[in-house]
Amino acid sequence: MLGADKVKLLENRRTGKSSVGQAVVARFRAADRPGGRVDLSPQPDPAHAARALAEQLAPSLAVIGRAKQATGWLAALWARLSPDSDEAVIGEVISGLLGEQPLIGSVLERCGEAIAGQNAAILIDEAHLIADWPADQQASLREFLRSDERIGVIVSSSLASTLERLTGEDGPLRYVGQRLPIPPIDRGDWAAAL
């Protein structure tokens, strides 16, 4: 996942979907590029998910801002900041990502605006819970996924029936790119890694 690929990992439980997605996000973060994971199972509320994602993206975006590589709203924010502390900078970046409404698609869009020429990786885990989101949250995510060419997104879930609805006509995940199968995990390797 080097660019803005959109990938679906739709497999049975305990097949390594989350582990694969987390490894991708970890590689981005290790390279000081924005990366985030939103596990919807403990926080199915989309506003909380948007905030959690903004909090994860903010440190990497602050690094981009400090390096004067930011564009759009982040470059403007950085130009007017006189940072007293890293915490103050991170707080300003989180506010910038969230904007006026904590919509997850808007957070992703604003991240994309800030990273011009670079890329980022996002994992949305337990994505079947998006089916319970309000229409404005689903529409926000759908519009981002349809138009974005800057951020790689991995959507992971194991509930096929809900995902059929989400990927159907006007579903928020309809335009998420290709489905990637995950080869079976060797139980001995998995136990050794734990």
N, C-alpha and C positions, 0 to 999 in steps of 0.2 A: 504494500500500500504506500506508494511513493507520491501519488498526486491526490486527486480529489475523488478517488474511487468511492462508490457507494456499494456496499456488500451486505448480503443477507446470510447470516449463519442460522439456518433453521434446521435444527437436529433434535433428537431425543435428549432427555436429561442425561447428565453425567457423560457427555461426549467430548467435553473440553472447549465448548464455544466461548465461555467467559474467559478461560485461560488464554486462548488464542487472541481474543480481543484485547485483553489486559497486556499481553506481551507486545502487541503493536503500539498501544498507548505508551507503555514504558519506554520503548525505543525512541519515540518522539520526545518524551520528556527528558530522557538522558542526553539528547542532542539540543536541549534548550528550545525545543519547538513546542507549541501548545498541544496539549493532549488532555483528554478528560474521559472519565467513565461515569455514566449515570446508570446505576442499578435501580430500576423502578420498583423492585419488590419491597424494599423497606420504605420507600418514599414515592408512592404512586401519584401523589399530588404534583401536577405539572409545574406549578409555581415553585415548589420546593426543589424539584428536579432542575429547573432553570437556574435557581440560585446556586445549587450545588455545582452545576457545571461552570457557572461564572466564577465561583470561588476556586475551582481547579485550574481554569484557564488564566486567571489574573496574574499569577507569578511569572509565567512564561511571557505573557504580553508585556509585563513590566520590564523584563529583560530586553525585549525587542524595542520598547520605548527608550530605555536608557542607551541602547546602541544606536539610537536615531534611525532605526530601520522601520519604524511604524508609519502607517499612512492613515488618512481619514481622521475620524474622531480621536483615535489614540494619539496621533501626532499633535493634534490641536490640544488635547489634554496635557500632553507632556510639555508642550511649549509654555503653558500657563502654570504648571506645577512648580512649586518650590518645595520639593519633598523634604520634610523634616525627618521622616522615618520610612522604612520599607512598609510598615503597616499602613501608614497614611496613603502611600502610593497604591498599594494593593486595594485598599478600600475605594479609592477613586476609580481604579480600573474596573472593579466589580460593579460599581454604580454605573459606569459607562457601558458595560456589557448588558446590564439589566434594562437600562433606559427607563422609560415611564411605566412599562408593563413587563412583568417577568414571563415572557413567552419564550419557550425553548428555541423555536426557529429564529426569533429575533436575536437571542444570545449568539447563536451560531452565525447568523448574518453579520452581526457587529464584530465578531471575532474575525471573520473573513475579510471585512473591510480594513481591519487593523494590521493584517499580516502580509499585505501586498508582496507578491513574489515569493512568499514562503508557503508552507503548508502546515496542516494540523491534522490530528487524528482524534476521533470521538467514537466511543463505544456506548451504544444504548442497549443495555442488558434488560432482559425480561420485557421486551418491546410489546408483547401482546397486551400489556396494561395500557398502552396508548389508546386502545379501543374505548376505554372508560373516560378519556379526557374530554373536556368541553370542546365544542366545535372550533372556537377561536384558537385553541392550542393545537388541535390537529391541523387546522388550515395553515398556521404559522410554520409548522414542521413540513407540511406538504410543499408549500411554496419554496422553502429553503432547499429541500431535496430536489425539486424540479429545476431550479435555476443555478444552484451553486456549482462552481468549478474550482474551488479553493480548498475545501476541507473534506478529508476522507471520513466517511461515516460507516461504522460497522453496526448493523442491527442484529441483535441476537435474541432468539426465543425458541421455545420448544412446543408451544401450543398452536398446532397447525390450523385448527378451525378458526380461531380468532385471527390468525395471520392472513387467512384467505380473505376475510372481510377487510382487513387493513390494506391489503395489496390490490383489492378490487377497484372498480370504477369509483373515482373520487376518494379513495382511501389514502391516508397520509403516507403510506409506505409504497404506493403504487410505483413510484419512479425510483425507488431504491434499486440500484444496479443488480448485478448478477448474484445468483445464489451460489455459494461455494460449499461443496461438501467437505466435511472433516473426516479424515480417515480414522478408523477405530484406534483408540488409545491402547497401547500395550500396558496391561495392568501392572506388570513388574516395574516398568519405567515410571508409571504414575505413583506407585507406592514409594519408590526410591526418591522421587522428587519431593514428596510430602515430608 
